[in-house]
Structure formats: C-alpha cells, structure tokens
Amino acid sequence: MKSFWREGNAADLLINGEEFFPRVFERIRQARKEVLLETFIVLEDKVGKALQRALICAAHNGAHVEVIVDGYGTVDLSNEYLAEMIEAGIHVHVFDPQPRRFGMRTNLFRRLHRKIVVIDSEVAYVGGINFTAVHLGDYGPGAKQDYAVEVRGPVVMDIRHASLNLFRHARRELPLPLNPEHRSATRYAGSARIMLAIRDNNHHTSDIEDHYLRAIRSANHRLVIANAYFFPGYRMLRELRNAARRGVHVTLILQGEPDMPWARNCSTFLYSYLLRSGVVIHEYCQRPLHGKVALMDSEWVTVGSSNLDPLSLSLNLEGNLFIRDQRLNQRLYDHLQSLAHQHCSEITQSKATRGFWWRAPMTFLCFHFLRHFPAIAGSLPAHTPRLEPLLPVVGEDPEDELPRLDQQEKLL
C-alpha cells in the first residue's frame, strides 16, 4: 500500500487514557457494521474489561468485530475473558505467538506494535496508547504519558484498508486492493490533509523514518519531537544537527523517568553530540513518557506507534499518521511547551559531558552495535511471524499460562 496525502479530513488529538478510552469505547459501543482493532497490549484490568464490554456490545449490535493482539505484548488473558468475546462472535487473533523457554518470552523482535481502531469505516484511532490502565493517571507514579488521534474523512479508508489486510491473513485470503470509489464516497470531514504511513518487514521497511527525515529537512522555524525511546540512526541525527545549525529551533522531549532505564541510557549517549549544534533537550520527569509525536513549523504533525529506535524503525510493525493541520499543530505545540516548562529538566552541555571519559567509548560502541542490531535481531529467532486465532483452552485449568493456538497462518 502506497502512502498518499488525503484531503478533507478532521483530526482531534487525544492526550492520555483519560481522553482516549472514553472516546473510543463509546464509539465502539455505537458500531453497527464493523470494528477492526489491532494493538500491542491488552491487559485484563479495568481498561481491558471495559474494552471487552464495548466490543461485545458492538457484536450484539450486529457489527463484525476483528481483534489482533501481539503475542509478546499480550500473553495473560484468561479463558473466561476470551470465551466471552468468542461467544459474542468476536474474532480474536494473536500476532506471532511463541512458547516460553525457561519462563522467558522468546518472540522479542518483529512485534505487532501498531495501535489502530477503525469503526464502521467512518472514524479511526491511531496512536501509541495500549488497552491497559497504565495509561490512566490514577495508576500511580508509573502512569504513562501518551497520545492518540481520532480522524474522520477519506483517510479512514486508507487506515481500514491497511488494517483489514492484516486481518485477512488469518482467513487465508488475498490482500484487498484499495478501492478508489470507496475513498471518494467518504464524506468531507474537515480541512486536514492526512497520510497514513506503515512500517513492515516487506515493502515498507523505512516509510515512517523517511517521512520524519523529509520533515526535518524541510523545517523552517521549529521542530519538536517527543519520543519515548530515542536512539535513531546516523541519518536522523545528522539531519537534526543540520536543522539546528540553519536556525531551526529543534527541541527534543525524552524520558526522564524511564520505564526501561537502559533505553534512557542509550539516549543520553547522544546528548552531547546534539547539544553542540544547538538542539534543545528536555527530559520529562513527571512520569514515564510513552509518546511518539512530533510537530514541524505551523502545520505538520505526526502521531503514531513508532519510536525512534532500532526496534520501531527496523523490526516492528508500526503505524503513524502524518497530518497537516494548523489547529492540531498548535494544540500539540502548546501542550508540549507546557510539559517542557512545568515538568521537564533541561539538559545542559555540562550535564551531558559528565563522565565523558567513559561515555565516549560507550557511545561509540553502543551506536555502532545498534546500527547492526536489526540485522542481528532479524535472524533471532529465525522464523516467519504468523497470525493465529486466539482460543481458550478447552478442558484445562483456566489459570494455565497460555491459551491454545492453532491454524497457523504465515504473514506475507
């Protein structure tokens, strides 16, 4: 599927679970024709149970409901939870399930990391928010800061097409072509121009990264990137430095309270390199940052699931929306400025160069190892990711670790 800019859309930024979950659950409950949902993580907490109720409601309305979860991110759904969904007619699939070895999950790479919901071909949600209570403020200090976007208009059919073809693999059906008549029949919803970009391991290996690079190169006065796991390749680092040197105000908002400390340590190795060219770096310290958003100048915005690290840029299945909309750009800019001023610590050159005597060789070794990491990881484990129906175990203890999986279907 090629990426195209679509005219006539509306886009609404949703910040954290407090804005995202009520909106998407209500829209799912109102579905009458179809719900397509793919996500990395579903947990059987209050959010996961609310999702289940909404999906069952949609199925009872007569909607065709398809769900895909990732085999690494979602492993602990109970038999009862699954059985209630399947009994309602919901089709549940798992991406790349693998057995545990010595209690450890083995499907570490090439994950389904996209977070997409499409409802009745009318509205779609794309972002970085999983279906778990960790995205709600009342979760506690570990609650994650994250974003999604609700879109209406012609781009919804592009999102539906990309998602539907992933589901079709589970039924051993050929991919659907994108029907121009369906897109043209979609009602005008607003003035936003929107493009869907996906990353896979076949035909779209660098689409999201390429769109980031184009935006950085074309930036004229401001560029703000808020990303949870920041360790891009040399091309992006060079373009960020070049943008700052030609007078663009380049700001990075990165993790200061990391959920995975090693990921933050990798990012800090790059700080001095960027700061020397005038890039401004803030670490968000209120809670773990899980966002994957950016804005450029006064119109361009991206919201999606892709981090700027080797996993997202070279291995995972990811989905981002690239949006040209002044109102959305300004809302995200105001929000990120508020985070930077109220809840972030600015990184100075003196902070970045502390311990330089050991950071310099570590930076060199880590950077060049991670440049080759995708090629190494892509062969470990050496298998083709697949999509399988997710079914409850029949006649066994409901507390068994993993549900039964069968009817293997290889992904193209």
Order of alpha helices (4+ residues) and beta strands (2+ residues): beta-alpha-beta-alpha-beta-alpha-beta-beta-beta-beta-alpha-alpha-beta-alpha-beta-alpha-beta-alpha-alpha-beta-beta-beta-alpha-beta-alpha-beta-alpha-alpha-beta-beta
